[in-house]
């Protein structure tokens, strides 16, 4: 996998555009005047095990195991913030490092991914309110390096019939209530993990993460659903 490092200008433009789209849905105003933003880190890399997060050289997350999303931390908005992820067992081993500028009061999910070459996936601007009136919304986030997947809800494909590796889909609407979710390796047509029956709330957003993990010398896949808060 070869991923070019993003420039700070590109990352800033991405966050500005994403935040602007968010404000359009919610009739809000996006500002970068120097308040507080919120960051959750998802450890999806397989180069090492647990990671630690520094923000502007201050350790903010001590130990984040693989396949886990952290609680939100606060960071300054309206100014560059250096997010630096390192191996928790050897902080000399840098996993990913990037400067970001974030909007006031906005929450972001930052994903560190990769195996041999590690970096940050593009930031996800969080929204907790479904854009579909009276329905739930699910965003599929497939950060597996190579595995294409099919996500089924009550036996029918959700989003797209096949979701490419390293891909984030727009939110897809689902009726609120009990839903059976399953994820398949689209190439091999085998299940990833176990099916799960969940109860989705009307007006609520959810992320469905698919990610790699190490099992001995093998790299396999897992998935989980998280309510956006």
C-alpha positions as a printed NumPy array, in Angstrom:
array([[  0.   ,   0.   ,   0.   ],
       [  1.435,   3.361,  -0.954],
       [ -0.31 ,   6.395,   0.485],
       [  1.093,   9.844,  -0.12 ],
       [  1.126,  12.057,   2.956],
       [ -1.557,  14.716,   2.858],
       [ -0.479,  18.311,   2.961],
       [ -1.873,  20.463,   5.74 ],
       [ -3.585,  22.62 ,   3.118],
       [ -5.386,  19.609,   1.645],
       [ -6.486,  18.395,   5.08 ],
       [ -7.749,  21.86 ,   5.999],
       [ -9.713,  22.115,   2.758],
       [-11.205,  18.666,   3.36 ],
       [-12.345,  19.595,   6.853],
       [-13.729,  22.923,   5.67 ],
       [-15.734,  21.272,   2.896],
       [-17.014,  18.499,   5.148],
       [-17.968,  20.943,   7.866],
       [-19.74 ,  23.134,   5.33 ],
       [-21.77 ,  20.158,   4.14 ],
       [-22.673,  19.413,   7.732],
       [-23.852,  22.94 ,   8.356],
       [-25.956,  22.822,   5.209],
       [-27.84 ,  19.784,   6.553],
       [-28.331,  21.275,   9.985],
       [-28.751,  24.972,   9.099],
       [-25.738,  25.763,  11.267],
       [-22.809,  28.118,  10.875],
       [-19.282,  26.711,  10.793],
       [-16.667,  28.877,  12.48 ],
       [-12.93 ,  28.543,  13.037],
       [-12.487,  31.266,  15.645],
       [-10.427,  29.459,  18.231],
       [-12.787,  27.519,  20.491],
       [-12.887,  23.779,  21.153],
       [-13.284,  20.759,  18.878],
       [-13.648,  17.075,  19.744],
       [-11.641,  14.134,  18.427],
       [-12.169,  10.39 ,  18.683],
       [ -9.369,   8.102,  17.531],
       [-10.04 ,   4.674,  16.021],
       [ -7.071,   2.284,  16.053],
       [ -7.435,   0.323,  12.802],
       [ -3.744,  -0.253,  12.051],
       [ -2.058,  -3.656,  12.272],
       [  1.606,  -2.632,  12.374],
       [  1.66 ,  -2.65 ,  16.168],
       [ -0.834,  -3.35 ,  18.939],
       [ -2.054,  -0.598,  21.256],
       [ -1.26 ,   3.007,  20.38 ],
       [ -0.952,   6.258,  22.279],
       [ -2.022,   9.695,  21.026],
       [ -0.191,  12.979,  21.502],
       [ -1.868,  16.286,  20.632],
       [  0.652,  19.12 ,  20.311],
       [  3.217,  16.959,  22.142],
       [  0.909,  16.317,  25.131],
       [ -0.147,  12.707,  25.657],
       [ -3.948,  12.655,  25.542],
       [ -4.725,   8.947,  25.097],
       [ -2.512,   6.585,  27.05 ],
       [ -3.445,   3.184,  25.648],
       [ -5.842,   2.456,  22.785],
       [ -6.008,  -1.249,  21.84 ],
       [ -6.403,  -2.309,  18.209],
       [ -9.95 ,  -2.275,  16.87 ],
       [-11.131,   0.199,  19.513],
       [-12.492,   3.735,  19.154],
       [-11.574,   6.119,  21.956],
       [-13.758,   8.469,  23.928],
       [-13.687,  12.052,  22.688],
       [-10.86 ,  14.354,  23.684],
       [-10.947,  18.128,  23.35 ],
       [ -8.5  ,  20.037,  21.149],
       [ -8.263,  23.718,  20.196],
       [-10.223,  24.713,  17.105],
       [ -9.306,  27.372,  14.587],
       [ -5.592,  26.614,  14.758],
       [ -3.288,  23.839,  13.638],
       [ -3.206,  20.87 ,  16.024],
       [ -0.538,  18.198,  15.591],
       [ -1.966,  14.711,  16.153],
       [  0.831,  12.198,  16.651],
       [  0.06 ,   8.478,  17.087],
       [  2.804,   6.21 ,  18.386],
       [  3.149,   2.641,  19.558],
       [  2.104,   2.447,  23.208],
       [  4.865,  -0.062,  23.943],
       [  7.569,   1.961,  22.172],
       [  6.79 ,   5.658,  21.776],
       [  9.83 ,   6.074,  19.529],
       [  7.824,   4.198,  16.883],
       [  5.649,   6.741,  15.099],
       [  2.526,   5.317,  13.444],
       [  1.008,   8.501,  11.985],
       [  1.444,  12.24 ,  12.369],
       [ -0.552,  15.082,  10.821],
       [ -1.622,  18.671,  11.515],
       [ -5.332,  19.488,  11.374],
       [ -7.482,  22.603,  11.714],
       [-10.92 ,  21.905,  13.178],
       [-14.169,  23.822,  13.48 ],
       [-15.568,  25.208,  16.735],
       [-17.746,  22.718,  18.584],
       [-17.384,  20.067,  15.881],
       [-16.645,  16.397,  16.556],
       [-14.359,  14.319,  14.326],
       [-13.475,  10.652,  14.029],
       [ -9.813,  10.197,  13.123],
       [ -8.74 ,   6.728,  11.96 ],
       [ -5.176,   5.449,  11.983],
       [ -4.796,   2.553,   9.569],
       [ -2.26 ,   0.482,   7.64 ],
       [  0.055,  -2.472,   7.973],
       [  3.549,  -1.885,   6.589],
       [  2.883,   1.761,   5.767],
       [  0.636,   3.496,   8.285],
       [ -1.135,   6.84 ,   8.136],
       [ -4.389,   8.609,   8.941],
       [ -7.527,   7.893,   6.948],
       [ -9.359,  11.028,   5.868],
       [-11.138,  12.659,   8.844],
       [-14.84 ,  11.98 ,   9.308],
       [-16.971,  14.91 ,  10.425],
       [-19.368,  13.434,  12.967],
       [-23.086,  14.063,  12.913],
       [-25.441,  12.481,  15.419],
       [-28.715,  13.544,  13.78 ],
       [-29.999,  11.456,  10.881],
       [-30.515,  13.397,   7.639],
       [-33.537,  11.153,   6.953],
       [-36.683,  12.265,   8.769],
       [-38.024,   9.592,  11.095],
       [-35.365,   7.078,  10.07 ],
       [-31.964,   5.901,  11.23 ],
       [-28.827,   6.508,   9.159],
       [-25.848,   4.154,   8.781],
       [-22.461,   5.091,   7.317],
       [-20.274,   2.17 ,   6.204],
       [-16.579,   2.787,   6.887],
       [-14.421,   0.049,   5.362],
       [-10.821,   0.73 ,   6.386],
       [ -9.56 ,  -2.746,   5.519],
       [ -6.489,  -2.455,   3.316],
       [ -7.548,  -4.979,   0.685],
       [-10.896,  -6.576,   1.527],
       [-14.029,  -5.605,  -0.397],
       [-17.199,  -6.215,   1.604],
       [-20.95 ,  -6.575,   1.29 ],
       [-23.031,  -5.304,   4.196],
       [-26.548,  -6.708,   4.483],
       [-29.43 ,  -5.333,   6.518],
       [-32.261,  -7.844,   6.915],
       [-30.799,  -9.811,   4.012],
       [-30.513,  -6.917,   1.522],
       [-27.346,  -4.973,   0.605],
       [-26.879,  -1.738,   2.513],
       [-25.359,   1.2  ,   0.671],
       [-23.722,  -0.557,  -2.289],
       [-23.667,  -4.253,  -3.251],
       [-19.867,  -4.169,  -2.905],
       [-17.961,  -1.648,  -0.789],
       [-14.357,  -1.19 ,  -1.872],
       [-11.473,  -1.423,   0.566],
       [-10.494,   1.902,   2.182],
       [-13.863,   3.456,   1.384],
       [-16.4  ,   5.536,   3.294],
       [-19.962,   5.596,   1.968],
       [-22.503,   8.371,   2.501],
       [-25.189,   7.74 ,   5.093],
       [-27.85 ,   5.222,   4.054],
       [-31.349,   5.371,   5.528],
       [-32.855,   2.461,   7.447],
       [-36.195,   2.094,   9.142],
       [-35.908,   2.381,  12.899],
       [-36.376,  -0.792,  14.903],
       [-34.825,  -4.243,  14.942],
       [-32.378,  -4.945,  12.117],
       [-30.182,  -7.962,  11.431],
       [-26.772,  -6.918,  10.131],
       [-24.203,  -9.137,   8.445],
       [-20.92 ,  -8.462,   6.652],
       [-19.388, -10.648,   3.939],
       [-16.008, -10.754,   2.256],
       [-17.309,  -9.875,  -1.211],
       [-14.568, -11.729,  -3.102],
       [-14.699, -14.972,  -1.144],
       [-18.407, -14.775,  -0.217],
       [-17.677, -15.757,   3.379],
       [-18.944, -14.129,   6.546],
       [-16.819, -11.62 ,   8.425],
       [-17.555, -12.163,  12.093],
       [-21.054, -13.031,  13.235],
       [-24.421, -11.606,  12.298],
       [-25.779,  -9.137,  14.823],
       [-29.333,  -8.114,  15.631],
       [-29.504,  -4.468,  16.685],
       [-32.177,  -1.909,  17.479],
       [-31.773,   1.332,  15.533],
       [-33.287,   4.561,  16.82 ],
       [-35.221,   6.962,  14.604],
       [-33.279,  10.161,  13.963],
       [-29.967,   8.624,  15.052],
       [-26.746,   8.104,  13.066],
       [-24.512,   5.033,  13.252],
       [-21.086,   4.072,  11.918],
       [-20.478,   0.515,  10.732],
       [-16.714,  -0.046,  10.813],
       [-14.957,  -2.864,   8.948],
       [-11.27 ,  -3.17 ,   9.798],
       [ -8.271,  -5.493,   9.707],
       [ -6.786,  -7.201,  12.749],
       [ -3.88 ,  -9.545,  13.329],
       [ -4.297, -13.149,  14.436],
       [ -0.822, -14.621,  14.69 ],
       [  0.707, -14.152,  11.248],
       [ -2.675, -13.702,   9.555],
       [ -4.544, -10.475,   8.903],
       [ -8.3  , -10.975,   9.227],
       [-11.312,  -8.664,   9.35 ],
       [-13.842,  -7.623,  11.972],
       [-16.789,  -5.257,  12.035],
       [-18.827,  -3.402,  14.624],
       [-21.61 ,  -0.822,  14.79 ],
       [-21.239,   2.372,  16.833],
       [-23.864,   4.96 ,  17.624],
       [-22.63 ,   8.477,  16.849],
       [-22.744,  10.636,  19.974]])
